[in-house]
Amino acid sequence: MGDIIQSGKLSGVRPRAVSEQQSIVDAQHKPPAQTCKGNRPHGAPAQSDAEQSGKEIALRTTSTQTIMEKLAILTDAAKYDVACTSSGIDRRGNGRDMGNCAAAGICHSFSADGRCISLLKILMSNECVYDCKYCVNRRSNDVPRATFTPDEICELTMNFYRRNYIEGLFLSSGVVNNPSYTMELIYQTLYKLRNVYRFRGYVHVKGIPGTDPRLIQQIGFLTDRMSVNLELPTAEGLEKLAPNKHRKTILTPMRQIQNGIAQGKQELALYRSAPLFVPAGQSTQMIIGATPESDYQIMSVAEGLYDKFGMKRVFYSAYVGVNEDKALPSVQTASPLLREHRLYQADWLLRFYQFRVDELLSEKHQNFNVLLDPKCDWALQHLEQFPVEINRADYQMLLRVPGIGVKSAQRICKARRSGALNFDSLRKIGVVLKRALYFITCNGKMMYRTKLEEDYITRNLLAEHEKLPFDRDAMTYRQLSLFDDGQENAGLFGQNQLIRSG
């Protein structure tokens, strides 16, 4: 990485024209155009109070930190933001600009706990005026602080991208001064990255609740995915641990993004060249384990976000104790990684297997059995619906059989048109028979003589050691650092895995 950063200065990328580096104030003297179908400006800057006064935002930093020092601080500060999402959008290179985007996912390497690591994941700043009790960057914490300038982020992104170290940018920030002030800094960064540095790769931006809606709108034309963190599952938990944040100010930009995506799709149907607004959709994140909500409450919130706000993904982040506070679990408390894993599995059932939360959990049964995946747990609670005859069951019922996934169910429906299926056929199709054999028959026969009893099936399922994305020994994981073990190059680019710490 020494060829990228020399004496705290960047090398290897130069903007195409000096005039293109002018601020958004100089680049746009007129008020923003009124948006209407077909003529919405692509990335046109919004007029803020700072712009209207004719001054570009000045970063309030007295630090003489080098780029290396800032990078060390702000990559470490970003590790609690979840970004394990593929791009969900296709965009080919045009021969002039830098980068492209593949719908299959920008991430080619995944860590042991499922998080992708090929994004440059950084904060704009870890300065914050808020004092959220669970956050390492809260105002009252005495931690090293740093703030990037827009040009520094642009040049970092381009240099890493040119060397094939990353395939996109994940940009978040603490709240500097106020939400609109911070988001305008992020807007400047994206505007320069797209229009000066000509970067067309994947960009995921975290929106800050309370931001001027005009900034949300303009950033939406420059980013691929935008997410506004729900932070905690309930308003009560938010009021207790993050008194500066309010559920209404969080849901308002979510609704704006949802409406903007819907309007953008309508415009695209009428005008082929209409600009895309957050084309990869929006996502959000909840911290799990900091407050006492049950799995039923958490999944009900997630289901509401999918149904009412058109979320692309809801991420669940196991609480990691970084602050001592009487309102929080002890910092010695192990992160609930297995619970987080079960919530992700249940989330998958909601999105792809046609389950509803009320089928998986209830007021009487509010938490998942952490020893079993939610699909197996559901099947054991509904043994009256089994065994299922593979050659006659409809697609919806096949999806509910443990060991049968979406692709396997589709293949079964297609294959049985040509003849009856047996267990060898199911194995070739990809059915996980060690789970499915307790719940299915082929031509009226089970694979082995088994008891259709909850205790018997549970014991046998537990005997099959489930492959988890982490060990069961309560060991935790930390994000891959740019500076692990003092080996900057090997630490970042020679490992495609998270480094385990315990």
N, C-alpha and C positions, 0 to 999 in steps of 0.2 A: 504493500500500500504506500511505500515511500515515494513511488513515482506519481502518485495522485496528489499527495499533500507534501509540500516542501516548505519547511520553516513557517508552517501555519498558513501558507497560501496555496491556492489551488492552481493546477496546471492542466493543460490538455483540452480545454473547451474555451472557445471564445465566441461571443455573440456575433451574429452575422453583420450587424451594422450598429455603430455607436448610437445612432438616432433611435434604434429600437429599444434601447435600455432606459428610455425616459420613463418616469413614473406614470402611474395611472392618471395622475392629475394632468401631466403634460400630454398624455396620450388622448385624453378626452376632455375637451373644454365645454362641450355641450351637455345639457342634462340628458339622462338616460332616455332612450326612445320608449314610447309607450308600447307595451307588449300587446300584440294581437295575433291572431292566427296568420301564420305565414311570414311575418316580418319581425319576429323576435330576434334581437341582435345576438350574435354568437360571442359570448364572453365580454360583452360591452360593460365597462365598469359602472358601478353605482356611485352616485354622488353622496359622499359622507360629509359630516361637519368639517372634518379635516380638509377634505378636497375643496369644499365650498369656500374655505378660507384661503385657498391657493397654496396650501402647504402639504407636502407629503408627510406621512406619519413618521415621526422620529422615534427610534428605539431608545427607551430610557435605560441605557446601560452604561456604566462607567468602567466596565471590565476590559482588560487588555488580553482576554483569553485568545489562544490560538484556535484554529479550526479543529485541530486534534483534541484539544481540551473540551471544546463545546460538544464535539461528536461523542466523546466518552461519557459526558454527563447526560446528554439528551437522548442517546440510544438506550442507556440504562434506565432513564426515567420513563421511557415509552414501553417498557416490557410488560406492564400490566394491562395494556390495551390489547384486546384480542383481535387478530386480523387473519384468521385462517379461512379465507374465502377466495374462491376463484373469481376471475374477472366477470364471467357471464356475458361477455360482449366480444364480437369479432370486429377487428379494425386492421386492415392490411396496411403495410407501409406504402407510401405513395411515391417513393423514389427521391423525394426532396427532404422530408422531415425525418426525425430520428425516432425509431421504435415502431412497434406494432402491438397488437393485443389479440390473444386467442381466446375464443369462447370456452375452450376446454379447461382453461385455468392458467393463470400466469405463473403458478408455482409448480416447479418440477421436483422439488425435494420437500419432504414433510418430516417434522420432528417426531420423536417417539410419542408425544401426547397429542399429535394430530395438527399442530400449528405449523403453518407454512413459514419458511424462513428466507424466501427469495425476494421479499420486499425490503426496501430501505425504510425501516420503521423508526421514525424519530418524532420528537416534539419540536414545534417551532420555538417554544420556550417552556421552562419549568417554573417560571415565575407565576404566582397565582394569588389573586386577591381573596379567594375563597378559603375556608378553613374546614373542609370536609374531614371528619374524624378518621376515616379509613384510608385517606390518600397520603402517599409518601411526599407529594409535592405541596401539601397544604401550607397555608401562610405561616403558621406557627412553627413549622419544622425548620430546624437549622441544618439545611443541606446545601451543597454547592449549587449555585444557580447559573444559568446560561440562557442566551437567546440568540438564535440564528437570524441573519438578515435574509430577505428573499433571494438575493443573488447567491448567497452561500449555499442555500438549499438547492437552488437550480444547478449550480456547478457541481455540487456533490452528487446529485442524481445523475447528471450527464456523465460524469467521470466513472461512476460505478457501473452505469448502464453500458458505456462503451467497452468496458472490460468484462462484460457478461457476468458481473457479480450479482446483479439484481435485474429484475424484470418489471419493476414498478415502484411506486412510492406510496407509503402509508404515512399520512401527516396529521398529527393531532397537536394539541397545545394546552398549556395551562392558561388561565384567564389573566391576561396582562391588561391592567387598567380597567377594562370592561369588555363584555363579549363582542360588541361590534368593533371595537378597536383591534381586538385579537383576530377576528375573522377578516378584517380588512388587510391585515398583514398576510394572512393565508391567501386571500384573494390576489394580492400583489404577486405572491410567489407563484401561484398557478397561472396567472395571466402571463408572466414572463416565461415560465416553463413551457407553456403551449405556444406562445406567439413570438417570443424572442429566441428561445433555445430550440423551438420546433420539436418538442418532445410529444410523441403520440402514444407512448406506453400507458400502462394502467396506473391510475391514480385513485386512491381511496382517502377521503378527507373526513375527519370527525367534525361535525357541526357543534357549535356551542349554543345551548339554549339561551334565549334572551337577545340573540343577534337581530339586527335590523333585517326584516324580510327581504329587502332589496339585495342585500349581500348574499343571503341564502340563494336567491334566484340566480344571481350572476355566477356564483361559484358552481351552482348546479350545471351550468353549461360548459364548465371547464373540467369537471371531475367525472370519473366513471361511476364511482359509488360514493354515497354519503351516508354517514351514520350519526345518529344523535343518541347518546347513551341514556338508557332509562335509569341507570345506576343501581337502583334497588327495586325489588318487586312491588312494594306497596308505598303509598304516599306516607303512611305512618313511619315506616323505616327511613324514608327520605328526610322527613322532618326531624327525626331523631339524630341522624348521622350527618346530614348535609343541609343544615338550616338555611344556607344561602340559595339552595335550589328548590324549585317547586314543580310539582307534576304538570301543572298547566303550561308553564314555560317550556317544558320538555316536549309535551305532546303537540304544541302549536307548530314548531318547525317540522315535526314528523308529518303533520297533516298537510303543510305547505308542500313538502317534497312529494307526498303521495299525489296531490292534485297536479303538481307540475309534471310528474311522470305521465299521468293520464292525459293531460293536455298535449304534452309532447308527442304521444303516440297518435292522437287525433290529427295533429298538424302534419306528422310524417306521412299519414295516409293520404293527405291532400297535396302535400308538397314534398317531393323527393329530397330536396336539398334543405329541408327544415332542420335547424340545429337540434341535437339530442340533449335532453335534460336528464341527468343522472341515469344513463342508459342501463347500467348494471344493477339498478335498484338500490333501496336503502336497507340498512340493517341496524341493529341495536345490541346492547350488551347489558347484562344484569350480573351483579355480584351475588354469589351464592354462599351463604354461611355466616355473613356478618350480622344478619338479623334472623329472627326465629321463624320465618315463613315456612310452611310445609311445601312438599313437592306439588301437592294439589293446587295450592295458591300460585306457585311459580308457573306451573304449566297452564293454568287458567289465564294468567296474564299473557303468556306467550301465545296462546290460542287467540286471545282477543287482538293482539298485535297483528297476527297473520290475517285474521278475518276483517278487521276494521281499518288497518293502516297499510295493508298490502306489503308487509315486510318480506324481504327476500330471505333474511336469516335473522334469527335471534341467537345471540351467543351467551353462554353461561360461563362465568369466570369464578372459579373456586376462590374463596376469600383467602388472602395471604396476609398474615398479621405483620404489619410494619410499624404500627404506632401503639403505644401503651395508652389505653383510655378505658375508663370504667364502663363505658357504653359498648365496648367492643369485646369480642372473645380475646383471651390471652394470646400474646404473640407466640407462646409456646404451643398453642393449639395447632395440630396438623391440618393442612389444607384438605378440604373434603373432595379429593380428586375422584374417588369412586362415585360419589354422589353426582358430581359434575358429569361424569361419563354416562351415568344412567339417565340424566336429564337430556343429554344429547341424543341418546338412543330413543327416548320417548319423543323428542322433538322430530326425529326422523320418521317415527310412526305417524305423527300428525301430518307431516308434509307429503309423505310418499305412500303410506299404507292405509290411508283413509280411516284412521282411528280418530276418535274424539277424546278429549280429556276425561269426560264423564264415564267413558268406558274403561279407562286405565286406572282411574283413582276416584275416590268419593269422599264425602264427609266422614264416613266411618273408616275408610282405608286411605289415609292422606299422604302416605309416603311409600315410595317404591322399596321393594325388597332389594337391598344392595347386593345380595348374593346371586340374584338372577337378573337377566336382562328383562326389560319391561314386557316384551312380547311373550316370553316364556311365562312370566308371572301372570299375565292376562290369561293365557291358555290354561294354566293350572287352576285359575279361579272360575273357568268356564268349561270344565271337562264335559258338560252335557252336550256341547257342540261337536265333540270329537268321538271317534276318529272320523276323518274326512276321506271320502273316496276320491282319489286323485283323478280318476277318469270321468267323474261326473260333476265335481264341485265347480262352482262358478269362480271367476277371476277374483272377486272381492273376498270370497272365503279362502281361497288359496293364499292370499296375501296375509292372512291371519294365522297361518300355520308356522310355528317356529321352524327355522331351517330353510324356509322358502322365501326368497327375496323377490323384488319386483321383476328382475330379468328372468329369474327361474319360473315365476308364475306365468309370464308372457310366453316363455318357451314351452311350458306344459300345455297351455291352451292351443298353441300352434301345432305341437307335435301330435297331440291326441286326435287331431283330425285325420291323421293317416293310419291310426290303429291304436289299440290299447297299450298303455304304458305299464312297465313293471319297475321294480326297484333298481335294476341295472340301468334302465333308461333314465330314471331320475338322477342317479349318480352321474351319468354322462352329461345331463342337462346342467348340473351344478347344485342340486339340492344337498343341503348338509344333513345327511341321513342320521347322523348320531343324535341330532335333536329332533328331526321330523319323524323318526320311526315310531315314536310314542303316540303320534297324533294323526297318522294316515294309514290308509289301506290301499292296496292295488288289486283290482279285480276281487274285492271282498276279503282279502287276506292281509294280515299284518306281516311285517318283515320277520319278526320273531314273536314268540309267545310272551307277551308283556301284560302287566296289570295296568288297567286304566284307573290308577289310584294316585292321588296327589302326593302322598308321602313317598311312594315307590318311585314315581317319576322324578320328584325333586331330588332324591338321593342320587339317582343315576345322572341327572343333569349336572349336579354339583361335582360328581366324580370326574366329569369331563372338564378338565381345567380350561376355563375360558381365557382366551388371549386378550389381555387388557393393554391399553396404551401406556401402562406404567406398572411398576412392581406393586405388590400388595404390602410391602414392608414400610409404608408411610414415608418413603423417600420422596422428596420434592424435586422439581425441575426448575431451572432458570433459563431465560432466553440466551441464545448464543450471543456472545459479546464480540465487539470488534477488537477487543483488547485482552482476550483470555490468555492467561499464563505469560503475558508479555510478548507473545508471538503474534504480532498484528496481522501479518499476511496469512499464516497458517491457521490462526484462530478464526478468521472470517471466511477464508476461501477454501481451506483444505478439509472442512468438516461440513457434512450435510445432516447434522443431528444436533439436538439440544445437548448441552453438557449437564450431566446429572450432578446434583449436589445433595448431600444428606447430612 
